[in-house]
Every structure is written in structure tokens, then in C-alpha cells.
């Protein structure tokens, strides 16, 4: 259990909600880049989780992009109010190689008004979490 995780998730949701305020009622896609590049080794995976904390459902593209902004994993999902969606990225690397990816959430047509994103990198061997990112805050260990 992560002490204070609820407060951190709320902070992430507020950050994304504040960003959407600038989008107005446009039907254009809105892209959220809430974390930087994260290193992933051949024995690790990353999971992007998004909770829709708004009062209506929305459609989002969950993505991982590499250092050149090439999409390496993607899923389009409809998320009901109060529900979550996830995307797992497991690199296909020869040990001991590693790669860097960044999580991205795209609100399709600007439909997502308030999201709480998290991302974690974990060992595919032991299942232990290596790093978690909550909006703009992280926990290592």
C-alpha cells in the first residue's frame, strides 16, 4: 500500500482536468503527456492505467511512445464514469538491452474531461514494482 496514494491520484486528475479547460468544446483530440521517458529493461513491463473521474463516459487512446515519438503500443478504449482502463507494454529485447518509453493519453474528440493516470514499471520475473508515476509525482522502490 502506498501512503498518500489517493491524494496523489487526485492531484493527477486535477492536472488533467485543468489542461482540458483550455480545450473548450472542440471536437479535436487532446493529447496528455503526463510523464517523461521511462527506461525499461528486457525483463520488465510497463502498465498505463487511467481512471475516468468525470461524470460521463469518454473515449481515449492509451499509448506508449519511444524516444522518437513512435507509438510502440496503443489501445482505444471507452471508459465509463468511475471506471478504469489499462495498457501493458512488454518490450521485445534481447537481455541486457533496454529501451525508453513515455505514456501518452489521447482524449478522442476531447471527450475525456477528467482523468487520473498512473504508470508503473515492474519486473516480469518477480512482479515487483520498480517505479510508479502518479500524474506528475513518482515513487521509486
TINUNU-368731 format. One record per atom (N, C-alpha, C): atom name; y, z, x; residue number from 1; residue in one letter. Coordinates in pm, 1 decimal, padded with zeros to 6 digits, always signed. Each point is the difference from the previous one (the first is absolute). Layout:
N
CA,Y,Z,X,NUM,A .
...
***
This chain:
141
N,-00118.1,+00000.0,+00085.5,1,X .
CA,+00118.1,+00000.0,-00085.5,1,X .
C,+00123.3,+00000.0,+00089.2,1,X .
N,+00096.6,-00080.6,-00034.0,2,X .
CA,+00123.1,-00010.6,+00077.7,2,X .
C,+00106.4,+00083.9,-00067.3,2,X .
N,+00049.5,+00098.8,+00071.2,3,X .
CA,+00104.7,+00086.2,-00055.3,3,X .
C,+00124.5,-00082.7,-00026.5,3,X .
N,+00054.1,+00015.0,-00117.2,4,X .
CA,+00125.1,-00069.3,-00032.8,4,X .
C,-00015.9,-00147.1,-00031.9,4,X .
N,-00123.3,-00049.0,-00016.6,5,X .
CA,-00020.7,-00142.5,-00024.0,5,X .
C,+00068.4,-00046.7,-00127.4,5,X .
N,+00001.6,+00082.7,-00103.1,6,X .
CA,+00061.6,-00039.9,-00126.0,6,X .
C,+00148.1,-00029.7,+00020.3,6,X .
N,+00069.7,+00087.1,+00071.9,7,X .
CA,+00142.2,-00022.0,+00026.5,7,X .
C,+00023.7,-00126.3,+00078.6,7,X .
N,-00087.2,-00029.4,+00092.2,8,X .
CA,+00015.5,-00119.8,+00081.8,8,X .
C,-00023.6,-00124.0,-00084.2,8,X .
N,-00101.1,+00002.3,-00086.5,9,X .
CA,-00025.4,-00115.0,-00086.2,9,X .
C,+00117.4,-00025.1,-00092.4,9,X .
N,+00059.2,+00105.5,-00052.8,10,X .
CA,+00116.6,-00015.9,-00086.1,10,X .
C,+00113.1,-00063.6,+00078.6,10,X .
N,+00018.6,+00039.9,+00124.7,11,X .
CA,+00105.3,-00059.2,+00083.1,11,X .
C,-00023.4,-00148.8,+00016.6,11,X .
N,-00125.4,-00040.4,+00019.2,12,X .
CA,-00032.4,-00141.8,+00011.7,12,X .
C,+00031.3,-00074.5,-00127.7,12,X .
N,-00030.7,+00059.9,-00114.5,13,X .
CA,+00026.6,-00063.1,-00129.0,13,X .
C,+00149.0,-00015.1,-00021.3,13,X .
N,+00077.4,+00101.1,+00034.3,14,X .
CA,+00145.1,-00006.8,-00015.0,14,X .
C,+00056.9,-00110.3,+00088.9,14,X .
N,-00051.0,-00013.1,+00121.5,15,X .
CA,+00049.1,-00103.4,+00091.1,15,X .
C,-00023.9,-00138.6,-00058.1,15,X .
N,-00118.6,-00024.4,-00055.8,16,X .
CA,-00027.3,-00130.4,-00058.2,16,X .
C,+00078.2,-00021.0,-00128.7,16,X .
N,+00014.8,+00103.7,-00080.0,17,X .
CA,+00075.9,-00012.9,-00123.5,17,X .
C,+00146.1,-00033.0,+00030.3,17,X .
N,+00055.3,+00064.5,+00100.6,18,X .
CA,+00139.2,-00026.8,+00037.2,18,X .
C,+00015.8,-00143.8,+00047.4,18,X .
N,-00099.1,-00052.0,+00070.0,19,X .
CA,+00006.3,-00137.5,+00048.0,19,X .
C,-00001.6,-00096.9,-00116.9,19,X .
N,-00079.6,+00028.6,-00103.3,20,X .
CA,-00008.5,-00091.4,-00112.7,20,X .
C,+00128.5,-00003.6,-00080.5,20,X .
N,+00082.8,+00102.2,+00009.7,21,X .
CA,+00125.2,+00001.7,-00074.4,21,X .
C,+00087.3,-00119.1,+00037.1,21,X .
N,-00011.2,-00047.3,+00124.4,22,X .
CA,+00077.9,-00114.9,+00043.9,22,X .
C,-00056.0,-00130.7,-00053.6,22,X .
N,-00126.9,+00002.0,-00045.3,23,X .
CA,-00062.9,-00121.8,-00047.8,23,X .
C,+00051.4,-00038.8,-00138.4,23,X .
N,+00050.5,+00095.1,-00076.7,24,X .
CA,+00050.2,-00029.4,-00133.3,24,X .
C,-00111.2,-00046.9,-00091.7,24,X .
N,+00028.8,-00094.0,-00086.0,25,X .
CA,-00100.3,-00050.2,-00093.0,25,X .
C,-00053.0,-00135.5,+00043.6,25,X .
N,+00013.8,-00032.6,+00124.5,26,X .
CA,-00046.1,-00127.7,+00051.8,26,X .
C,-00151.1,-00013.2,-00016.1,26,X .
N,-00046.7,-00122.7,-00018.2,27,X .
CA,-00143.5,-00023.5,-00009.1,27,X .
C,-00057.8,-00039.0,+00135.9,27,X .
N,+00078.5,+00014.0,+00104.4,28,X .
CA,-00047.3,-00032.7,+00134.3,28,X .
C,-00089.9,+00110.9,+00052.6,28,X .
N,-00092.1,-00036.3,+00088.5,29,X .
CA,-00083.9,+00099.7,+00065.3,29,X .
C,+00086.4,+00088.3,+00089.3,29,X .
N,-00035.1,+00128.0,+00007.1,30,X .
CA,+00071.0,+00096.0,+00084.2,30,X .
C,-00100.5,+00053.2,+00101.0,30,X .
N,+00031.4,-00011.2,+00129.8,31,X .
CA,-00091.7,+00042.3,+00105.6,31,X .
C,+00044.1,+00132.2,+00059.9,31,X .
N,-00095.9,+00093.6,+00012.1,32,X .
CA,+00024.8,+00131.0,+00058.7,32,X .
C,-00076.4,+00011.4,+00130.4,32,X .
N,+00073.2,+00029.5,+00106.6,33,X .
CA,-00059.9,+00021.1,+00131.4,33,X .
C,+00025.6,+00145.7,+00033.9,33,X .
N,-00090.0,+00088.2,-00038.8,34,X .
CA,+00025.6,+00143.1,+00011.1,34,X .
C,-00052.4,+00062.9,+00127.4,34,X .
N,-00069.3,-00074.8,+00083.7,35,X .
CA,-00054.4,+00057.3,+00124.5,35,X .
C,+00006.0,-00105.3,+00109.2,35,X .
N,-00004.1,+00045.4,+00123.6,36,X .
CA,-00000.6,-00090.9,+00113.2,36,X .
C,-00141.2,-00044.0,+00033.6,36,X .
N,-00012.2,-00067.7,+00115.1,37,X .
CA,-00131.4,-00043.8,+00046.8,37,X .
C,-00087.1,+00119.4,+00033.6,37,X .
N,-00127.5,-00009.5,-00034.5,38,X .
CA,-00096.5,+00105.3,+00028.8,38,X .
C,-00113.3,-00062.1,+00079.9,38,X .
N,-00036.9,+00062.2,+00112.3,39,X .
CA,-00110.6,-00048.8,+00080.4,39,X .
C,-00133.0,+00036.8,-00063.0,39,X .
N,-00092.3,-00096.6,-00002.0,40,X .
CA,-00134.4,+00022.7,-00053.4,40,X .
C,-00100.6,-00053.2,+00100.7,40,X .
N,-00095.8,+00084.8,+00035.8,41,X .
CA,-00104.4,-00037.7,+00094.8,41,X .
C,-00119.5,-00059.5,-00074.9,41,X .
N,-00095.8,-00051.3,+00076.7,42,X .
CA,-00116.6,-00065.9,-00059.0,42,X .
C,-00084.8,+00093.7,-00085.4,42,X .
N,+00008.5,+00129.6,+00022.1,43,X .
CA,-00080.4,+00096.1,-00077.1,43,X .
C,+00082.7,+00072.4,-00105.8,43,X .
N,+00110.1,-00062.8,-00042.6,44,X .
CA,+00088.3,+00062.5,-00098.2,44,X .
C,+00028.6,-00095.0,-00115.9,44,X .
N,+00052.5,+00055.3,-00107.8,45,X .
CA,+00043.9,-00077.4,-00115.8,45,X .
C,+00130.2,+00061.3,-00050.5,45,X .
N,+00071.7,-00074.5,-00081.2,46,X .
CA,+00124.2,+00049.2,-00061.0,46,X .
C,-00009.3,-00018.7,-00150.6,46,X .
N,+00050.1,+00098.7,-00074.2,47,X .
CA,+00004.9,-00009.2,-00146.0,47,X .
C,+00143.5,+00018.3,-00045.6,47,X .
N,+00048.0,-00094.3,-00079.5,48,X .
CA,+00131.2,+00007.4,-00063.7,48,X .
C,-00023.7,+00044.2,-00144.1,48,X .
N,+00059.9,+00111.1,-00038.9,49,X .
CA,-00010.0,+00053.4,-00136.5,49,X .
C,+00138.2,-00004.6,-00063.4,49,X .
N,+00006.4,-00038.6,-00126.4,50,X .
CA,+00127.1,-00003.8,-00071.5,50,X .
C,-00021.2,+00062.1,-00137.8,50,X .
N,+00083.1,+00099.7,-00033.7,51,X .
CA,-00003.0,+00061.8,-00132.4,51,X .
C,+00123.7,-00048.2,-00076.2,51,X .
N,-00020.8,-00045.1,-00122.2,52,X .
CA,+00110.2,-00041.7,-00086.5,52,X .
C,+00050.3,+00124.5,-00072.8,52,X .
N,+00115.8,+00050.2,+00040.0,53,X .
CA,+00055.9,+00120.5,-00061.7,53,X .
C,+00104.3,-00033.3,-00107.5,53,X .
N,+00012.4,-00127.9,-00033.7,54,X .
CA,+00091.1,-00042.4,-00107.0,54,X .
C,-00069.1,+00017.0,-00135.7,54,X .
N,+00075.0,-00020.1,-00106.9,55,X .
CA,-00054.3,+00019.4,-00134.7,55,X .
C,-00068.3,-00124.4,-00056.7,55,X .
N,+00002.3,-00110.5,+00072.2,56,X .
CA,-00065.7,-00122.3,-00048.5,56,X .
C,-00084.6,-00061.4,+00111.0,56,X .
N,-00095.6,-00082.1,-00037.9,57,X .
CA,-00086.4,-00064.3,+00099.5,57,X .
C,+00077.5,-00107.2,+00075.7,57,X .
N,-00054.1,-00038.4,+00114.1,58,X .
CA,+00065.2,-00102.4,+00080.4,58,X .
C,-00104.8,-00076.0,+00080.6,58,X .
N,+00041.3,-00112.2,+00056.8,59,X .
CA,-00088.6,-00081.2,+00083.6,59,X .
C,+00054.4,-00000.3,+00142.1,59,X .
N,-00089.7,+00024.6,+00095.0,60,X .
CA,+00040.2,+00006.0,+00141.0,60,X .
C,-00101.0,-00072.9,+00087.2,60,X .
N,+00049.2,-00051.7,+00111.2,61,X .
CA,-00086.8,-00052.5,+00105.1,61,X .
C,-00003.0,+00105.1,+00109.5,61,X .
N,-00118.4,+00048.2,+00033.3,62,X .
CA,-00017.3,+00093.1,+00110.3,62,X .
C,-00043.5,-00083.7,+00119.2,62,X .
N,+00065.6,+00020.6,+00114.9,63,X .
CA,-00028.3,-00084.0,+00116.1,63,X .
C,+00001.2,+00079.2,+00129.2,63,X .
N,-00072.9,-00051.8,+00098.3,64,X .
CA,+00015.5,+00039.2,+00138.5,64,X .
C,+00039.6,-00126.4,+00073.9,64,X .
N,+00105.8,+00009.9,+00081.7,65,X .
CA,+00044.2,-00113.1,+00081.1,65,X .
C,-00009.4,+00038.4,+00146.4,65,X .
N,-00019.8,-00101.0,+00086.9,66,X .
CA,-00008.7,+00028.7,+00143.1,66,X .
C,+00139.1,-00003.7,+00063.3,66,X .
N,+00005.8,+00011.8,+00130.2,67,X .
CA,+00128.2,+00005.1,+00071.9,67,X .
C,+00081.8,-00127.8,-00017.3,67,X .
N,-00066.1,-00110.7,-00035.7,68,X .
CA,+00069.2,-00127.6,-00022.7,68,X .
C,+00028.1,-00024.1,-00147.7,68,X .
N,-00017.0,+00102.4,-00082.2,69,X .
CA,+00020.8,-00003.8,-00145.1,69,X .
C,-00099.1,-00089.5,-00074.3,69,X .
N,-00114.7,-00025.2,+00063.2,70,X .
CA,-00106.8,-00076.0,-00065.3,70,X .
C,-00081.0,+00097.5,-00085.5,70,X .
N,-00023.1,-00035.2,-00126.4,71,X .
CA,-00076.7,+00085.5,-00089.5,71,X .
C,-00147.3,-00001.8,+00042.7,71,X .
N,-00053.9,+00118.2,+00031.0,72,X .
CA,-00140.0,+00010.4,+00043.3,72,X .
C,-00089.3,+00058.6,-00109.3,72,X .
N,+00058.7,+00061.5,-00101.9,73,X .
CA,-00073.9,+00049.6,-00116.3,73,X .
C,+00097.6,+00007.6,-00115.8,73,X .
N,-00047.0,-00035.6,-00120.7,74,X .
CA,+00089.7,-00002.1,-00115.4,74,X .
C,-00079.6,+00013.8,-00129.4,74,X .
N,+00061.1,+00064.0,-00098.1,75,X .
CA,-00058.9,+00013.0,-00132.0,75,X .
C,+00112.6,+00012.5,-00101.8,75,X .
N,-00007.4,-00076.6,-00109.1,76,X .
CA,+00097.0,+00014.0,-00107.2,76,X .
C,-00062.5,+00085.2,-00109.1,76,X .
N,+00072.0,+00104.1,-00041.4,77,X .
CA,-00053.3,+00096.9,-00095.6,77,X .
C,+00101.8,+00030.3,-00108.5,77,X .
N,-00049.7,+00034.2,-00118.1,78,X .
CA,+00084.1,+00053.6,-00106.0,78,X .
C,-00027.5,+00149.5,-00004.0,78,X .
N,+00106.6,+00079.5,+00011.0,79,X .
CA,-00014.5,+00145.5,+00008.4,79,X .
C,+00062.6,+00063.6,-00124.0,79,X .
N,-00083.3,+00068.7,-00077.5,80,X .
CA,+00049.9,+00069.8,-00118.6,80,X .
C,+00083.9,+00119.5,+00042.8,80,X .
N,+00088.0,+00044.2,-00087.4,81,X .
CA,+00082.1,+00117.5,+00026.7,81,X .
C,-00089.3,+00119.0,+00033.4,81,X .
N,+00031.9,+00069.1,+00110.0,82,X .
CA,-00075.7,+00116.9,+00041.5,82,X .
C,-00130.5,-00030.7,+00071.9,82,X .
N,-00029.5,-00126.3,+00021.4,83,X .
CA,-00123.1,-00039.3,+00067.9,83,X .
C,+00030.0,-00052.9,+00140.3,83,X .
N,-00108.1,-00021.9,+00075.2,84,X .
CA,+00012.9,-00043.5,+00139.3,84,X .
C,-00083.8,-00124.7,+00025.9,84,X .
N,+00034.2,-00067.2,+00107.5,85,X .
CA,-00077.8,-00113.6,+00049.1,85,X .
C,-00006.7,+00011.5,+00152.1,85,X .
N,-00103.3,-00058.0,+00058.7,86,X .
CA,-00019.5,+00010.5,+00145.1,86,X .
C,-00042.6,-00133.4,+00059.6,86,X .
N,+00027.5,-00014.8,+00127.6,87,X .
CA,-00044.6,-00115.0,+00078.7,87,X .
C,-00050.0,+00052.8,+00133.4,87,X .
N,-00122.9,-00036.6,+00037.4,88,X .
CA,-00058.1,+00041.8,+00127.2,88,X .
C,-00001.3,-00118.4,+00095.1,88,X .
N,+00042.8,+00023.3,+00122.9,89,X .
CA,-00004.8,-00102.1,+00105.9,89,X .
C,-00085.9,+00051.7,+00113.4,89,X .
N,-00106.1,-00073.4,+00030.6,90,X .
CA,-00086.7,+00031.7,+00113.4,90,X .
C,+00004.5,-00118.8,+00094.3,90,X .
N,+00057.9,+00017.3,+00119.0,91,X .
CA,+00011.5,-00113.8,+00092.0,91,X .
C,-00137.3,-00041.9,+00053.5,91,X .
N,-00012.2,-00127.4,+00030.1,92,X .
CA,-00121.9,-00051.0,+00063.2,92,X .
C,+00032.4,-00022.7,+00147.0,92,X .
N,-00017.8,+00105.3,+00077.9,93,X .
CA,+00034.0,-00001.8,+00141.5,93,X .
C,-00122.4,+00034.2,+00083.4,93,X .
N,-00001.5,-00050.0,+00121.4,94,X .
CA,-00104.1,+00038.2,+00094.4,94,X .
C,+00049.4,+00123.1,+00075.5,94,X .
N,-00077.8,+00111.5,-00000.3,95,X .
CA,+00043.9,+00120.9,+00071.9,95,X .
C,+00025.8,-00031.5,+00146.4,95,X .
N,+00097.4,+00057.8,+00064.3,96,X .
CA,+00090.8,+00104.2,-00047.2,96,X .
C,+00134.1,-00055.4,-00047.1,96,X .
N,+00003.7,-00120.5,-00047.4,97,X .
CA,+00125.5,-00062.5,-00042.1,97,X .
C,+00062.3,+00070.6,-00119.5,97,X .
N,+00130.6,-00023.2,-00017.2,98,X .
CA,+00074.2,+00055.9,-00112.9,98,X .
C,+00103.5,-00101.2,-00045.7,98,X .
N,+00052.8,+00023.6,-00117.6,99,X .
CA,+00102.5,-00086.4,-00056.9,99,X .
C,+00107.0,+00087.9,-00063.8,99,X .
N,+00109.1,-00060.4,-00039.8,100,X .
CA,+00105.9,+00074.2,-00068.4,100,X .
C,+00027.0,-00065.8,-00134.3,100,X .
N,+00012.1,+00083.4,-00103.4,101,X .
CA,+00030.3,-00049.0,-00134.5,101,X .
C,+00106.7,+00088.8,-00062.6,101,X .
N,+00063.1,-00055.0,-00102.1,102,X .
CA,+00102.0,+00073.5,-00074.9,102,X .
C,-00029.3,-00016.5,-00148.2,102,X .
N,+00003.6,+00109.4,-00077.5,103,X .
CA,-00020.9,-00011.5,-00144.3,103,X .
C,+00126.0,-00051.2,-00069.6,103,X .
N,-00021.2,-00084.7,-00100.7,104,X .
CA,+00110.2,-00056.8,-00077.7,104,X .
C,-00040.3,+00003.2,-00146.9,104,X .
N,+00095.4,+00035.5,-00085.8,105,X .
CA,-00021.5,-00004.3,-00144.8,105,X .
C,+00102.2,-00097.2,-00057.7,105,X .
N,-00047.8,-00097.4,-00078.0,106,X .
CA,+00087.9,-00096.9,-00065.1,106,X .
C,-00005.9,+00023.5,-00150.6,106,X .
N,+00114.0,+00031.9,-00058.3,107,X .
CA,+00009.6,+00016.1,-00145.1,107,X .
C,+00014.1,-00139.5,-00059.9,107,X .
N,-00104.1,-00045.8,-00070.6,108,X .
CA,-00001.2,-00135.3,-00055.1,108,X .
C,+00100.3,-00007.3,-00115.2,108,X .
N,+00096.4,-00089.4,+00014.8,109,X .
CA,+00104.0,-00016.0,-00101.1,109,X .
C,+00089.1,+00121.8,-00015.3,109,X .
N,-00001.7,+00089.5,+00100.8,110,X .
CA,+00080.5,+00121.3,-00007.1,110,X .
C,-00051.1,+00098.1,-00104.7,110,X .
N,-00127.4,-00013.4,-00041.2,111,X .
CA,-00054.3,+00081.2,-00109.6,111,X .
C,-00025.4,+00146.2,+00036.6,111,X .
N,-00017.9,+00029.5,+00129.0,112,X .
CA,-00026.6,+00137.9,+00041.7,112,X .
C,+00132.7,+00070.7,+00026.4,112,X .
N,+00028.7,+00100.5,-00078.8,113,X .
CA,+00128.7,+00069.1,+00008.6,113,X .
C,-00005.2,+00125.6,+00085.7,113,X .
N,-00116.0,+00065.3,+00008.8,114,X .
CA,-00009.9,+00122.9,+00078.0,114,X .
C,-00144.6,+00018.4,+00046.8,114,X .
N,-00020.3,-00012.0,+00130.3,115,X .
CA,-00132.6,+00010.7,+00059.5,115,X .
C,-00002.4,+00108.5,+00106.0,115,X .
N,-00115.5,+00061.4,+00018.3,116,X .
CA,-00019.2,+00098.7,+00106.6,116,X .
C,-00110.0,-00054.3,+00091.6,116,X .
N,+00038.9,-00059.4,+00113.5,117,X .
CA,-00100.0,-00057.7,+00090.0,117,X .
C,-00043.4,+00097.7,+00109.1,117,X .
N,-00125.1,-00012.4,+00041.5,118,X .
CA,-00049.9,+00069.4,+00118.7,118,X .
C,-00091.4,-00097.5,+00073.7,118,X .
N,-00015.2,+00023.8,+00128.4,119,X .
CA,-00095.3,-00078.3,+00078.7,119,X .
C,-00066.4,+00094.4,+00098.5,119,X .
N,-00128.3,-00021.5,+00022.9,120,X .
CA,-00069.7,+00081.1,+00098.5,120,X .
C,-00086.8,-00088.0,+00087.3,120,X .
N,-00012.0,+00038.8,+00126.8,121,X .
CA,-00091.5,-00063.1,+00093.4,121,X .
C,-00108.5,+00102.3,+00027.2,121,X .
N,-00124.2,-00043.0,-00010.4,122,X .
CA,-00110.7,+00093.9,+00016.5,122,X .
C,-00114.5,-00064.4,+00077.7,122,X .
N,-00085.4,+00084.4,+00053.9,123,X .
CA,-00116.8,-00043.9,+00075.3,123,X .
C,-00107.6,-00047.6,-00096.8,123,X .
N,-00053.1,-00119.8,+00023.3,124,X .
CA,-00109.7,-00048.7,-00083.3,124,X .
C,-00132.9,+00062.0,+00043.5,124,X .
N,-00001.1,+00068.6,+00113.9,125,X .
CA,-00120.5,+00066.0,+00049.9,125,X .
C,-00012.2,+00140.3,-00059.1,125,X .
N,+00108.9,+00079.8,+00008.0,126,X .
CA,-00004.7,+00140.0,-00044.3,126,X .
C,+00066.4,+00023.0,-00135.0,126,X .
N,+00085.8,-00092.8,-00043.2,127,X .
CA,+00074.3,+00018.1,-00124.0,127,X .
C,+00124.9,+00084.9,+00017.4,127,X .
N,+00025.9,+00049.4,+00120.1,128,X .
CA,+00117.3,+00085.1,+00025.7,128,X .
C,+00128.1,-00081.4,-00003.8,128,X .
N,+00101.8,+00059.0,-00062.4,129,X .
CA,+00131.5,-00063.0,-00004.1,129,X .
C,+00068.6,+00015.9,+00134.2,129,X .
N,+00055.8,-00109.7,+00049.8,130,X .
CA,+00071.1,+00000.5,+00127.6,130,X .
C,+00149.2,+00018.4,-00023.5,130,X .
N,+00054.5,-00071.5,-00098.4,131,X .
CA,+00142.2,+00011.6,-00032.7,131,X .
C,+00019.6,-00032.6,-00147.4,131,X .
N,+00095.6,+00069.0,-00063.6,132,X .
CA,+00038.9,-00029.5,-00137.2,132,X .
C,+00149.9,-00021.7,-00002.6,132,X .
N,+00041.6,-00095.9,-00078.6,133,X .
CA,+00142.8,-00030.6,-00015.6,133,X .
C,+00034.4,+00013.8,-00146.9,133,X .
N,+00097.7,+00085.0,-00031.3,134,X .
CA,+00044.3,+00023.1,-00137.3,134,X .
C,+00141.4,-00052.0,-00012.8,134,X .
N,+00015.9,-00117.7,-00055.5,135,X .
CA,+00134.7,-00054.1,-00012.0,135,X .
C,+00061.3,-00014.4,+00138.0,135,X .
N,+00095.8,+00084.3,+00034.2,136,X .
CA,+00062.7,-00005.7,+00131.3,136,X .
C,-00036.8,+00117.8,+00088.7,136,X .
N,-00105.3,+00074.6,-00036.6,137,X .
CA,-00041.4,+00115.8,+00078.9,137,X .
C,-00146.6,-00013.9,+00037.0,137,X .
N,-00042.2,+00057.3,+00111.9,138,X .
CA,-00139.6,-00014.6,+00040.2,138,X .
C,-00060.0,+00133.0,+00043.9,138,X .
N,-00132.1,+00004.3,-00000.9,139,X .
CA,-00076.3,+00112.8,+00050.0,139,X .
C,-00105.2,-00055.4,+00094.3,139,X .
N,-00008.2,+00052.5,+00118.8,140,X .
CA,-00097.4,-00045.5,+00099.7,140,X .
C,-00100.1,+00109.7,+00023.5,140,X .
N,-00130.7,-00037.5,+00007.7,141,X .
CA,-00099.4,+00099.8,+00032.8,141,X .
C,-00117.7,+00001.2,-00086.8,141,X .
***
